[in-house]
Amino acid sequence: MAVAGSAPATANSAGADSDASKVVSEVIGEVTDVLVQVGQSVRAGQALVRIDPRDAALADTAAKLQIDAARAELASAEADFKRYTDLRDKSFISQAEWERRAAAIASARANFEASVDRLGLYTARATRDATVVVVSIRKGQSVGSGQPLVRLRLNAPSQDLDAMASAGSIGKGMRVPLTAIVGGDSVMRIESAGEGFLVKRVAVRIGEADDRFARIDAGLGMGDRVVAVGAHLLTDGQAVRLAPQGQ
């Protein structure tokens, strides 16, 4: 399986050289969340910084309340999942039951990311597995379009990275980033359309998941490609372009 980004859905980074990447803001606004720190390892698709692009004086209080509520709901779901993981480790629940719970938390995380975008926050994400080497902003800071947010040192390609960046094949058990999951049970598959590409929403069965990736157990075939980041921003049948490899 190859996973490719679409024009509006890829993360926001510009590579300075072969092993470094500078993540910049594409909006003017206020930093609401800095989700990483120097020295932290991040995975492709992982959220790094969130920005509220709206004028603070005109901020939509209702939207902020909805974001806070969604964040609290996710935190509760993650606490429950940790409890089930502890029970699994002590053999109090089966592996199958734990995997069912893992699929549920993957869905909850994907829905939270979709809610954040839908309510107006801008999220800068990593496009490659990397290590954070510089964090240039802080929560509450105002930033401009093009302003550096985070600098990453790119990791050597891994199996997951290869799957996301280059043509390949998918088989049962291939993992995709949570940002590829739409509505908790679907992905946006990339299909050829004349000289271009479009996306088609297809249902999948999700297996084991962690805080960044979910395993696809059914629904995709050998050689299928899906949108890795920002899939929830696309609509069925929408035309897309593939992000250049290595970005």
Backbone as CSV, one residue per row, in Angstrom:
resi,resn,N_x,N_y,N_z,CA_x,CA_y,CA_z,C_x,C_y,C_z
1,MET,0.847,-1.187,0.000,0.000,0.000,0.000,0.869,1.218,0.000
2,ALA,0.561,2.159,-0.835,1.207,3.447,-0.751,0.233,4.413,-0.145
3,VAL,0.687,5.275,0.683,-0.166,6.273,1.266,0.316,7.610,0.772
4,ALA,-0.558,8.382,0.183,-0.137,9.659,-0.383,-1.003,10.762,0.161
5,GLY,-0.464,11.953,0.216,-1.238,13.099,0.663,-1.923,13.761,-0.516
6,SER,-3.021,14.454,-0.246,-3.681,15.243,-1.265,-3.311,16.693,-1.065
7,ALA,-3.653,17.528,-2.021,-3.241,18.926,-1.941,-3.693,19.605,-0.662
8,PRO,-4.995,19.499,-0.241,-5.388,20.181,0.967,-5.155,19.379,2.227
9,ALA,-4.653,18.148,2.100,-4.651,17.253,3.250,-3.280,16.906,3.771
10,THR,-2.224,17.243,3.075,-0.901,16.889,3.541,-0.480,17.796,4.680
11,ALA,0.472,17.322,5.484,0.966,18.123,6.588,1.775,19.279,6.034
12,ASN,2.103,20.214,6.934,2.691,21.459,6.507,4.146,21.499,6.895
13,SER,5.034,21.080,5.999,6.452,21.106,6.305,7.226,21.345,5.033
14,ALA,8.395,21.961,5.196,9.256,22.197,4.049,10.629,21.694,4.399
15,GLY,11.118,20.743,3.644,12.412,20.157,3.959,13.545,21.096,3.633
16,ALA,14.431,21.312,4.585,15.585,22.160,4.348,16.707,21.355,3.733
17,ASP,16.820,20.066,4.105,17.809,19.180,3.506,17.308,17.768,3.656
18,SER,18.157,16.798,3.393,17.694,15.415,3.335,17.301,14.853,4.693
19,ASP,17.783,15.438,5.770,17.471,14.859,7.073,16.885,15.877,8.039
20,ALA,16.391,17.003,7.537,15.788,18.002,8.402,14.548,18.560,7.736
21,SER,13.592,18.989,8.541,12.349,19.528,8.021,11.865,20.622,8.943
22,LYS,11.496,21.753,8.353,10.971,22.874,9.123,9.469,22.927,8.934
23,VAL,8.723,22.860,10.024,7.270,22.925,9.971,6.860,24.377,10.207
24,VAL,6.111,24.949,9.277,5.726,26.359,9.358,4.211,26.476,9.410
25,SER,3.753,27.618,9.906,2.322,27.893,9.958,1.837,28.344,8.589
26,GLU,0.638,27.907,8.233,0.023,28.362,6.988,-1.110,29.340,7.251
27,VAL,-1.262,29.750,8.518,-2.328,30.686,8.874,-1.781,31.737,9.832
28,ILE,-2.552,32.799,10.010,-2.281,33.804,11.037,-3.222,33.511,12.200
29,GLY,-2.707,33.436,13.409,-3.577,33.153,14.534,-2.832,32.990,15.832
30,GLU,-3.513,32.384,16.798,-2.957,32.188,18.145,-2.711,30.712,18.394
31,VAL,-1.550,30.379,18.933,-1.213,28.997,19.253,-2.060,28.545,20.445
32,THR,-2.835,27.498,20.247,-3.665,26.974,21.334,-3.047,25.767,22.016
33,ASP,-2.250,24.989,21.267,-1.626,23.794,21.837,-0.273,23.564,21.178
34,VAL,0.751,23.367,22.017,2.044,22.875,21.550,2.142,21.449,22.067
35,LEU,2.077,20.474,21.166,1.878,19.083,21.542,3.163,18.268,21.602
36,VAL,4.306,18.907,21.349,5.581,18.201,21.356,6.621,19.034,22.100
37,GLN,7.732,18.378,22.447,8.851,19.069,23.076,10.149,18.584,22.466
38,VAL,11.212,19.349,22.689,12.511,19.012,22.114,12.949,17.626,22.575
39,GLY,13.434,16.844,21.638,13.890,15.492,21.936,12.836,14.426,21.760
40,GLN,11.594,14.824,21.558,10.509,13.851,21.420,10.505,13.232,20.029
41,SER,10.237,11.944,19.963,10.074,11.269,18.684,8.629,11.422,18.227
42,VAL,8.428,11.711,16.949,7.084,11.849,16.397,6.955,10.945,15.181
43,ARG,5.728,10.578,14.869,5.454,9.715,13.732,4.727,10.500,12.642
44,ALA,4.815,10.017,11.438,4.125,10.660,10.328,2.639,10.779,10.634
45,GLY,2.090,11.971,10.407,0.686,12.219,10.674,0.398,12.748,12.059
46,GLN,1.394,12.726,12.954,1.171,13.152,14.336,1.013,14.663,14.414
47,ALA,0.038,15.119,15.201,-0.190,16.548,15.410,0.950,17.147,16.230
48,LEU,1.447,18.293,15.799,2.553,18.969,16.476,2.096,20.239,17.180
49,VAL,1.348,21.062,16.464,0.916,22.372,16.969,-0.495,22.634,16.459
50,ARG,-1.335,23.236,17.314,-2.649,23.667,16.879,-2.723,25.186,16.985
51,ILE,-3.378,25.792,16.009,-3.482,27.250,15.943,-4.927,27.633,15.689
52,ASP,-5.418,28.635,16.435,-6.740,29.196,16.187,-6.565,30.361,15.224
53,PRO,-7.012,30.219,13.974,-6.767,31.265,12.996,-7.725,32.449,13.082
54,ARG,-8.685,32.383,13.978,-9.661,33.455,14.072,-9.149,34.593,14.934
55,ASP,-9.655,35.776,14.666,-9.325,36.949,15.472,-9.793,36.677,16.896
56,ALA,-8.889,36.857,17.864,-9.235,36.558,19.261,-10.446,37.354,19.728
57,ALA,-10.606,38.575,19.211,-11.725,39.417,19.621,-13.057,38.888,19.090
58,LEU,-12.972,38.060,18.048,-14.178,37.536,17.428,-14.301,36.037,17.639
59,ALA,-13.546,35.517,18.604,-13.491,34.072,18.824,-14.882,33.504,19.075
60,ASP,-15.133,32.348,18.507,-16.406,31.655,18.655,-16.359,30.843,19.946
61,THR,-16.983,31.369,20.992,-16.946,30.710,22.292,-17.582,29.324,22.221
62,ALA,-18.656,29.201,21.464,-19.331,27.910,21.358,-18.402,26.865,20.754
63,ALA,-17.636,27.253,19.730,-16.697,26.319,19.111,-15.623,25.908,20.100
64,LYS,-15.126,26.856,20.879,-14.092,26.538,21.868,-14.631,25.555,22.906
65,LEU,-15.871,25.755,23.315,-16.477,24.843,24.282,-16.614,23.446,23.697
66,GLN,-16.961,23.367,22.414,-17.080,22.063,21.768,-15.721,21.356,21.678
67,ILE,-14.675,22.135,21.397,-13.328,21.553,21.339,-12.917,21.044,22.709
68,ASP,-13.178,21.838,23.739,-12.840,21.419,25.104,-13.609,20.156,25.484
69,ALA,-14.881,20.091,25.086,-15.690,18.914,25.394,-15.164,17.692,24.649
70,ALA,-14.783,17.876,23.382,-14.240,16.757,22.601,-12.919,16.283,23.192
71,ARG,-12.091,17.213,23.647,-10.806,16.855,24.260,-11.034,16.066,25.553
72,ALA,-11.993,16.492,26.358,-12.292,15.797,27.609,-12.836,14.397,27.343
73,GLU,-13.671,14.276,26.303,-14.226,12.963,25.949,-13.125,12.015,25.502
74,LEU,-12.173,12.528,24.712,-11.059,11.691,24.267,-10.196,11.280,25.453
75,ALA,-9.929,12.216,26.362,-9.112,11.894,27.541,-9.764,10.784,28.352
76,SER,-11.089,10.826,28.481,-11.806,9.784,29.214,-11.691,8.449,28.504
77,ALA,-11.825,8.460,27.166,-11.712,7.226,26.388,-10.307,6.642,26.494
78,GLU,-9.289,7.498,26.489,-7.912,7.014,26.594,-7.640,6.421,27.972
79,ALA,-8.238,7.018,29.010,-8.078,6.466,30.353,-8.720,5.082,30.446
80,ASP,-9.883,4.942,29.817,-10.547,3.634,29.793,-9.690,2.608,29.049
81,PHE,-9.085,3.040,27.939,-8.271,2.123,27.151,-7.043,1.679,27.939
82,LYS,-6.438,2.589,28.692,-5.298,2.219,29.530,-5.717,1.172,30.544
83,ARG,-6.924,1.331,31.089,-7.423,0.361,32.067,-7.596,-1.008,31.415
84,TYR,-8.148,-1.033,30.195,-8.331,-2.304,29.496,-6.987,-2.930,29.116
85,THR,-5.999,-2.084,28.816,-4.668,-2.611,28.515,-4.076,-3.280,29.751
86,ASP,-4.257,-2.655,30.908,-3.780,-3.252,32.161,-4.482,-4.584,32.425
87,LEU,-5.789,-4.629,32.149,-6.541,-5.871,32.349,-6.059,-6.959,31.389
88,ARG,-5.754,-6.569,30.145,-5.235,-7.532,29.170,-3.889,-8.081,29.626
89,ASP,-3.032,-7.183,30.112,-1.704,-7.601,30.555,-1.775,-8.560,31.735
90,LYS,-2.858,-8.464,32.514,-3.039,-9.354,33.660,-3.925,-10.555,33.315
91,SER,-4.237,-10.688,32.019,-5.041,-11.812,31.512,-6.461,-11.830,32.059
92,PHE,-6.990,-10.643,32.418,-8.365,-10.560,32.879,-9.347,-10.399,31.724
93,ILE,-8.857,-9.955,30.564,-9.686,-9.899,29.371,-8.897,-10.526,28.216
94,SER,-9.592,-10.946,27.181,-8.951,-11.621,26.057,-8.267,-10.619,25.126
95,GLN,-7.350,-11.142,24.315,-6.705,-10.316,23.305,-7.739,-9.783,22.318
96,ALA,-8.733,-10.594,21.976,-9.766,-10.168,21.029,-10.563,-8.989,21.581
97,GLU,-10.896,-9.063,22.886,-11.627,-7.958,23.504,-10.768,-6.703,23.538
98,TRP,-9.476,-6.875,23.847,-8.567,-5.720,23.865,-8.470,-5.090,22.484
99,GLU,-8.408,-5.917,21.430,-8.323,-5.375,20.073,-9.604,-4.635,19.700
100,ARG,-10.729,-5.096,20.202,-11.984,-4.377,19.949,-11.932,-3.003,20.600
101,ARG,-11.406,-2.964,21.815,-11.268,-1.678,22.509,-10.243,-0.784,21.810
102,ALA,-9.183,-1.404,21.267,-8.161,-0.639,20.555,-8.762,0.013,19.314
103,ALA,-9.612,-0.700,18.610,-10.275,-0.128,17.439,-11.168,1.036,17.848
104,ALA,-11.822,0.907,19.005,-12.707,1.974,19.478,-11.916,3.232,19.822
105,ILE,-10.747,3.086,20.456,-9.955,4.266,20.805,-9.362,4.885,19.557
106,ALA,-9.019,4.067,18.562,-8.541,4.617,17.294,-9.615,5.472,16.647
107,SER,-10.851,4.983,16.700,-11.965,5.747,16.162,-12.161,7.051,16.934
108,ALA,-12.057,6.980,18.270,-12.234,8.173,19.093,-11.166,9.224,18.785
109,ARG,-9.929,8.781,18.601,-8.856,9.725,18.293,-9.056,10.361,16.925
110,ALA,-9.444,9.547,15.938,-9.693,10.067,14.597,-10.849,11.060,14.610
111,ASN,-11.901,10.752,15.365,-13.040,11.659,15.455,-12.659,12.965,16.130
112,PHE,-11.784,12.892,17.135,-11.331,14.118,17.793,-10.577,15.008,16.811
113,GLU,-9.662,14.405,16.044,-8.911,15.180,15.059,-9.855,15.818,14.044
114,ALA,-10.864,15.069,13.615,-11.829,15.604,12.661,-12.615,16.759,13.276
115,SER,-12.992,16.614,14.551,-13.740,17.672,15.234,-12.925,18.943,15.352
116,VAL,-11.654,18.800,15.687,-10.781,19.962,15.832,-10.698,20.731,14.518
117,ASP,-10.511,20.003,13.414,-10.437,20.673,12.112,-11.777,21.290,11.731
118,ARG,-12.849,20.571,11.978,-14.183,21.052,11.603,-14.546,22.329,12.366
119,LEU,-14.096,22.455,13.596,-14.439,23.613,14.415,-13.501,24.791,14.196
120,GLY,-12.570,24.654,13.262,-11.811,25.828,12.846,-10.370,25.898,13.258
121,LEU,-9.871,24.952,14.049,-8.461,24.995,14.420,-7.597,24.450,13.285
122,TYR,-6.432,25.034,13.146,-5.449,24.578,12.162,-4.438,23.695,12.888
123,THR,-4.120,22.552,12.325,-3.175,21.624,12.935,-1.987,21.411,12.016
124,ALA,-0.790,21.695,12.512,0.442,21.371,11.785,0.854,19.965,12.197
125,ARG,1.185,19.122,11.222,1.499,17.728,11.483,2.850,17.355,10.878
126,ALA,3.424,16.298,11.412,4.642,15.732,10.835,4.272,14.922,9.606
127,THR,5.058,15.035,8.543,4.827,14.212,7.361,5.749,13.003,7.338
128,ARG,6.731,12.974,8.213,7.688,11.871,8.269,7.952,11.511,9.725
129,ASP,8.379,10.292,9.984,8.880,9.935,11.303,10.103,10.804,11.579
130,ALA,10.196,11.366,12.769,11.264,12.331,13.024,11.459,12.525,14.517
131,THR,12.467,13.333,14.852,12.717,13.758,16.228,12.651,15.274,16.280
132,VAL,11.978,15.809,17.282,11.855,17.262,17.428,13.183,17.828,17.925
133,VAL,13.745,18.792,17.198,15.015,19.395,17.607,14.853,20.854,18.033
134,VAL,13.809,21.523,17.544,13.555,22.913,17.935,12.050,23.129,18.011
135,VAL,11.593,23.774,19.086,10.210,24.240,19.182,10.289,25.760,19.270
136,SER,9.767,26.431,18.254,9.992,27.872,18.117,8.872,28.729,18.684
137,ILE,7.791,28.116,19.149,6.647,28.894,19.613,6.178,28.365,20.969
138,ARG,5.257,29.096,21.584,4.691,28.684,22.868,3.180,28.904,22.838
139,LYS,2.486,28.245,23.719,1.036,28.388,23.799,0.672,29.835,24.097
140,GLY,-0.324,30.335,23.379,-0.785,31.703,23.573,-0.109,32.722,22.669
141,GLN,0.944,32.310,21.982,1.687,33.208,21.107,0.927,33.432,19.803
142,SER,1.011,34.658,19.281,0.450,34.952,17.971,1.488,34.630,16.909
143,VAL,1.059,33.985,15.829,1.984,33.609,14.761,1.436,34.079,13.425
144,GLY,2.346,34.239,12.471,1.964,34.648,11.133,2.138,33.522,10.144
145,SER,1.549,33.683,8.982,1.687,32.685,7.936,3.146,32.572,7.512
146,GLY,3.636,31.332,7.449,5.028,31.103,7.086,5.985,31.117,8.254
147,GLN,5.493,31.420,9.442,6.378,31.473,10.611,6.766,30.062,11.051
148,PRO,8.050,29.824,11.331,8.481,28.496,11.790,7.815,28.125,13.115
149,LEU,7.403,26.888,13.218,6.785,26.376,14.436,7.687,25.358,15.119
150,VAL,8.105,24.359,14.362,8.896,23.240,14.889,9.913,22.840,13.828
151,ARG,11.097,22.445,14.273,12.080,21.877,13.354,12.305,20.427,13.739
152,LEU,12.289,19.549,12.724,12.403,18.115,12.933,13.675,17.585,12.300
153,ARG,14.235,16.551,12.905,15.297,15.771,12.279,14.673,14.472,11.809
154,LEU,14.656,14.258,10.503,13.967,13.114,9.930,14.679,11.811,10.251
155,ASN,13.904,10.793,10.560,14.462,9.477,10.842,14.733,8.726,9.546
156,ALA,15.543,7.691,9.650,15.756,6.813,8.499,14.439,6.152,8.145
157,PRO,14.186,5.882,6.880,12.925,5.257,6.466,12.679,3.956,7.218
158,SER,11.423,3.750,7.581,11.020,2.516,8.254,9.987,1.814,7.388
159,GLN,9.545,0.670,7.824,8.527,-0.051,7.057,7.270,0.784,6.927
160,ASP,6.868,1.438,8.039,5.657,2.240,7.989,5.849,3.441,7.079
161,LEU,7.025,4.085,7.167,7.286,5.240,6.332,7.277,4.836,4.862
162,ASP,7.899,3.719,4.537,7.905,3.254,3.154,6.479,3.035,2.670
163,ALA,5.656,2.507,3.545,4.275,2.248,3.155,3.536,3.540,2.888
164,MET,3.919,4.602,3.586,3.200,5.838,3.424,3.731,6.687,2.284
165,ALA,4.953,6.456,1.861,5.570,7.391,0.935,5.804,6.855,-0.457
166,SER,5.730,5.564,-0.653,6.086,5.039,-1.962,5.114,3.953,-2.404
167,ALA,5.129,3.686,-3.685,4.244,2.654,-4.209,4.621,1.310,-3.624
168,GLY,3.636,0.553,-3.247,3.919,-0.734,-2.633,2.657,-1.563,-2.575
169,SER,2.571,-2.428,-1.608,1.389,-3.272,-1.513,0.927,-3.347,-0.087
170,ILE,-0.360,-3.567,0.041,-0.917,-3.612,1.374,-1.261,-4.991,1.771
171,GLY,-1.372,-5.641,2.474,-1.822,-6.938,2.852,-2.435,-6.842,4.215
172,LYS,-3.015,-7.895,4.625,-3.629,-7.907,5.950,-2.570,-7.578,6.989
173,GLY,-2.906,-6.659,7.885,-1.982,-6.326,8.952,-1.170,-5.069,8.695
174,MET,-1.259,-4.449,7.501,-0.544,-3.201,7.272,-1.129,-2.108,8.156
175,ARG,-0.266,-1.244,8.688,-0.734,-0.157,9.550,-0.801,1.153,8.766
176,VAL,-1.766,1.991,9.133,-1.884,3.330,8.568,-1.969,4.314,9.727
177,PRO,-1.567,5.575,9.516,-1.694,6.566,10.586,-3.155,6.820,10.913
178,LEU,-3.445,7.188,12.156,-4.826,7.451,12.555,-5.455,8.537,11.702
179,THR,-4.624,9.452,11.193,-5.140,10.529,10.361,-5.669,10.023,9.031
180,ALA,-5.423,8.751,8.698,-5.977,8.168,7.479,-7.384,7.619,7.710
181,ILE,-7.790,7.478,8.974,-9.085,6.875,9.299,-10.171,7.943,9.269
182,VAL,-11.254,7.672,8.563,-12.377,8.599,8.452,-13.594,7.990,9.149
183,GLY,-14.134,8.722,10.102,-15.345,8.252,10.766,-15.183,6.978,11.555
184,GLY,-13.958,6.584,11.814,-13.704,5.412,12.621,-13.748,4.088,11.884
185,ASP,-14.185,4.092,10.595,-14.330,2.804,9.915,-14.042,2.866,8.419
186,SER,-13.444,3.959,7.944,-13.215,4.100,6.509,-11.879,4.774,6.240
187,VAL,-11.415,4.653,4.997,-10.253,5.403,4.521,-10.603,5.987,3.159
188,MET,-9.800,6.965,2.718,-9.962,7.540,1.392,-8.943,6.889,0.454
189,ARG,-9.416,5.986,-0.376,-8.534,5.294,-1.317,-8.303,6.170,-2.551
190,ILE,-7.046,6.232,-2.986,-6.683,7.039,-4.151,-6.830,6.201,-5.413
191,GLU,-7.565,6.740,-6.382,-7.795,6.025,-7.631,-7.426,6.902,-8.816
192,SER,-6.952,6.286,-9.875,-6.608,7.019,-11.087,-7.882,7.504,-11.763
193,ALA,-7.807,8.711,-12.328,-8.943,9.285,-13.041,-8.394,10.045,-14.239
194,GLY,-8.307,9.376,-15.375,-7.702,9.998,-16.540,-6.228,10.261,-16.283
195,GLU,-5.828,11.521,-16.386,-4.435,11.881,-16.134,-4.216,12.310,-14.690
196,GLY,-5.274,12.278,-13.882,-5.164,12.706,-12.486,-5.600,11.624,-11.522
197,PHE,-6.036,12.065,-10.333,-6.440,11.133,-9.287,-7.670,11.681,-8.570
198,LEU,-8.441,10.785,-8.007,-9.543,11.160,-7.129,-9.568,10.200,-5.951
199,VAL,-10.383,10.521,-4.944,-10.456,9.659,-3.772,-11.841,9.019,-3.678
200,LYS,-11.854,7.806,-3.173,-13.104,7.089,-2.937,-13.105,6.580,-1.511
201,ARG,-14.165,6.868,-0.789,-14.265,6.406,0.596,-14.627,4.926,0.613
202,VAL,-13.821,4.126,1.300,-14.075,2.695,1.387,-14.053,2.265,2.854
203,ALA,-14.937,1.353,3.191,-15.011,0.838,4.558,-13.887,-0.161,4.803
204,VAL,-13.318,-0.129,5.995,-12.266,-1.066,6.378,-12.559,-1.628,7.762
205,ARG,-11.907,-2.763,8.061,-11.992,-3.307,9.412,-10.684,-3.010,10.117
206,ILE,-10.770,-2.312,11.245,-9.583,-1.882,11.975,-9.248,-2.893,13.059
207,GLY,-7.986,-3.262,13.133,-7.531,-4.167,14.176,-6.836,-3.414,15.284
208,GLU,-5.715,-3.921,15.740,-4.983,-3.319,16.844,-4.528,-1.911,16.479
209,ALA,-4.569,-0.993,17.447,-4.168,0.391,17.213,-3.399,0.910,18.413
210,ASP,-2.534,1.895,18.159,-1.884,2.592,19.263,-2.214,4.069,19.135
211,ASP,-1.397,4.946,19.726,-1.747,6.356,19.712,-1.426,7.038,18.394
212,ARG,-0.845,6.301,17.418,-0.500,6.922,16.145,-0.993,6.123,14.941
213,PHE,-1.015,4.801,15.064,-1.316,3.948,13.921,-2.442,2.970,14.235
214,ALA,-3.121,2.558,13.174,-4.138,1.512,13.285,-3.842,0.447,12.237
215,ARG,-4.078,-0.807,12.597,-3.868,-1.907,11.668,-5.140,-2.143,10.854
216,ILE,-4.988,-2.276,9.539,-6.122,-2.558,8.669,-6.184,-4.058,8.426
217,ASP,-7.261,-4.689,8.884,-7.404,-6.139,8.751,-8.207,-6.541,7.524
218,ALA,-9.022,-5.636,6.994,-9.821,-5.970,5.811,-10.320,-4.686,5.169
219,GLY,-10.588,-4.749,3.870,-11.179,-3.616,3.166,-10.294,-3.015,2.096
220,LEU,-8.975,-3.295,2.142,-8.044,-2.799,1.134,-7.349,-3.971,0.470
221,GLY,-6.924,-3.764,-0.763,-6.275,-4.828,-1.505,-4.838,-4.509,-1.825
222,MET,-4.139,-5.480,-2.385,-2.747,-5.301,-2.745,-2.598,-4.107,-3.687
223,GLY,-1.654,-3.213,-3.357,-1.372,-2.073,-4.213,-2.260,-0.871,-3.993
224,ASP,-3.255,-0.966,-3.101,-4.124,0.178,-2.834,-3.326,1.321,-2.208
225,ARG,-3.740,2.542,-2.510,-3.137,3.725,-1.918,-4.215,4.522,-1.201
226,VAL,-3.886,5.113,-0.068,-4.858,5.899,0.684,-4.242,7.223,1.093
227,VAL,-5.100,8.190,1.438,-4.644,9.490,1.917,-4.178,9.332,3.356
228,ALA,-2.956,9.770,3.647,-2.370,9.545,4.959,-2.775,10.603,5.971
229,VAL,-2.835,11.853,5.560,-3.068,12.957,6.485,-4.197,13.829,5.957
230,GLY,-5.188,14.101,6.818,-6.272,14.992,6.434,-7.360,14.341,5.614
231,ALA,-7.485,13.020,5.698,-8.490,12.318,4.888,-9.901,12.817,5.189
232,HIS,-10.166,13.199,6.435,-11.508,13.631,6.817,-11.896,14.969,6.187
233,LEU,-10.927,15.683,5.600,-11.227,16.948,4.948,-11.713,16.763,3.511
234,LEU,-11.628,15.541,3.008,-11.974,15.261,1.616,-13.370,14.669,1.500
235,THR,-13.944,14.784,0.307,-15.250,14.190,0.043,-15.114,13.102,-1.010
236,ASP,-16.020,12.158,-0.966,-15.988,11.033,-1.897,-16.028,11.555,-3.329
237,GLY,-15.059,11.129,-4.153,-15.015,11.549,-5.542,-14.217,12.813,-5.802
238,GLN,-13.662,13.424,-4.750,-12.907,14.672,-4.918,-11.583,14.431,-5.638
239,ALA,-11.228,15.330,-6.546,-9.952,15.240,-7.247,-8.835,15.662,-6.308
240,VAL,-7.693,14.960,-6.370,-6.542,15.276,-5.535,-5.286,15.175,-6.383
241,ARG,-4.194,15.699,-5.865,-2.893,15.480,-6.466,-2.000,14.817,-5.422
242,LEU,-1.045,14.034,-5.850,-0.166,13.311,-4.948,0.974,14.208,-4.537
243,ALA,1.279,14.190,-3.227,2.413,14.957,-2.740,3.697,14.345,-3.265
244,PRO,4.695,15.163,-3.625,5.983,14.614,-4.075,6.570,13.708,-3.017
245,GLN,7.182,12.610,-3.430,7.786,11.689,-2.475,8.961,12.360,-1.780
246,GLY,9.110,12.020,-0.476,10.211,12.575,0.312,9.854,13.870,0.987
247,GLN,8.579,14.339,0.868,8.172,15.546,1.550,7.166,15.212,2.629
